[in-house]
Amino acid sequence: MDPREEVAAFIRGLPLGRRVLDVGTGFGYSLGMLLSMGLEVHSVDPDEEALERARKVHGESVRLYRAGAEELPFPDGYFDSAVSIFSLHHFSDIPRAIAEIERVTRGIVALVDWAPSAGGLYNPHGPEELARAMELAMRTRPNYRRVVRGYWYALVRERDPSGPRST
């Protein structure tokens, strides 16, 4: 099975709630999947070109913001859940980005990225770069549930997003 299909199945199995933050719009891979789940999706990326691509494909069905993961423009606990799919290795400050994602999210935080074995196969990044990001993320949040597959891994903070909603 293609790793992207495995990740989609994994994400679909999480209780994400209704309002979801997608951290790292990128090529829009996760946007289509999250929208197909009937979720209210907000997506951030520091790259205006990534946001323009997403606007062309998804129009008004997604809310797009130009921002990096390290400084999110949302109030505390605004989202039911947050996902970051194949973006973690791009974050300039992984511990700060994870803390910021946690700040704006009441429930599930799912950080999925390429494992070192995917370097040069499914993306242009080398195994060493992917291994550094993976090791730093795992050290930063040792209490997160870890899921490791052949070409990808996930770190998941599991919480019930059905608590009181911040607006």
C-alpha positions in Angstrom: 0.0 0.0 0.0 1.2 3.5 -0.8 2.3 5.3 2.4 0.0 8.2 1.7 -3.0 5.8 1.7 -1.8 4.3 5.0 -1.5 7.7 6.6 -5.0 8.7 5.3 -6.5 5.5 6.9 -4.6 6.3 10.1 -5.9 9.9 10.3 -9.5 8.8 9.4 -9.4 6.5 12.4 -8.7 9.3 14.9 -11.6 11.2 16.7 -10.7 14.6 15.3 -13.8 16.5 16.3 -15.2 19.2 14.0 -12.8 22.1 13.8 -9.3 20.9 12.6 -6.0 22.7 12.0 -3.8 21.4 9.2 -0.3 22.6 9.9 1.7 22.7 6.7 -0.6 23.2 3.7 2.2 22.2 1.3 0.9 20.5 -1.8 -2.6 20.2 -0.2 -2.4 16.4 0.3 -4.0 16.5 3.7 -6.6 19.2 2.8 -8.6 17.0 0.4 -8.6 14.1 2.9 -9.7 16.3 5.8 -12.4 18.0 3.7 -13.7 14.7 2.5 -14.3 13.8 6.2 -16.8 16.7 6.5 -14.5 18.7 8.8 -14.1 22.5 9.2 -10.5 22.8 8.1 -8.1 25.7 8.7 -4.7 25.4 7.2 -1.4 27.3 7.8 1.7 27.5 5.7 4.5 30.2 5.6 4.7 29.8 1.8 2.2 32.0 -0.2 2.6 29.7 -3.3 1.4 26.7 -1.3 -1.7 28.7 -0.1 -2.4 29.8 -3.7 -2.3 26.2 -4.9 -4.7 25.3 -2.2 -7.1 28.2 -3.0 -7.2 27.1 -6.6 -8.0 23.5 -5.8 -10.3 23.9 -2.7 -11.6 27.5 -3.0 -13.7 28.7 -0.1 -14.1 25.2 1.4 -10.9 25.7 3.6 -9.7 28.7 5.6 -6.1 29.4 4.7 -3.6 31.5 6.7 0.0 32.5 6.0 1.9 31.5 9.2 4.6 29.2 10.4 4.0 26.4 12.8 6.1 28.2 15.4 3.7 31.2 15.7 0.1 30.3 15.1 -2.5 33.2 14.8 -5.2 31.5 16.9 -6.4 31.7 20.5 -5.7 29.0 23.0 -7.8 25.9 22.5 -9.5 27.1 19.3 -9.3 23.8 17.5 -10.7 20.4 18.4 -7.6 18.8 16.9 -4.6 19.4 14.7 -2.8 17.4 12.2 0.5 17.9 10.4 1.2 15.5 7.6 4.6 15.2 6.0 5.6 18.7 7.2 7.4 18.3 10.5 10.9 18.1 8.9 10.3 21.6 7.5 9.7 23.3 10.8 12.5 25.7 11.7 12.0 25.0 15.5 10.4 21.6 16.1 9.9 21.9 19.9 8.5 25.4 19.6 6.2 24.3 16.8 4.8 21.4 18.7 4.2 23.6 21.8 2.3 26.1 19.6 0.2 23.4 18.0 -0.7 22.1 21.5 -1.5 25.6 22.6 -4.2 26.1 20.0 -5.6 22.5 20.2 -7.9 21.0 22.9 -7.9 17.4 21.6 -5.9 15.2 19.3 -2.6 16.4 18.0 -1.3 14.1 15.2 2.2 14.7 13.8 2.9 12.5 10.9 6.1 12.7 8.9 8.4 10.7 6.7 10.6 8.1 8.4 14.3 8.1 7.4 13.6 5.1 5.2 11.5 7.3 2.9 14.4 9.7 2.2 14.9 10.0 -1.6 12.1 7.6 -2.3 8.8 9.4 -1.5 10.4 12.8 -1.0 13.6 14.7 -1.9 14.9 14.9 1.7 17.8 12.7 2.8 17.5 10.0 5.4 19.8 11.9 7.8 17.6 15.0 7.7 14.5 13.0 8.3 16.1 11.0 11.1 17.2 14.3 12.9 13.6 15.6 12.7 12.1 12.3 13.9 14.5 12.0 16.8 14.0 15.6 18.0 10.2 15.3 17.8 10.3 12.0 19.8 12.6 13.5 22.4 10.4 16.6 22.6 7.2 14.7 23.4 8.1 11.3 24.9 4.5 11.0 26.3 2.9 11.0 22.8 1.8 7.7 21.4 4.2 6.5 18.8 3.2 4.7 15.6 6.1 3.7 13.3 5.6 2.1 9.9 7.9 1.4 7.1 8.0 4.9 5.4 6.3 7.1 8.0 5.7 7.6 11.7 3.2 9.4 13.8 3.3 11.1 17.2 -0.2 11.4 18.7 -1.4 13.3 21.7 -4.7 11.7 22.5 -7.4 13.8 24.3 -11.1 14.1 24.0 -11.9 17.2 21.9 -15.5 17.3 23.1 -14.8 19.6 26.1 -16.0 23.2 26.3 -15.4 25.0 23.0 -13.4 28.3 23.0 -14.6 30.7 20.4 
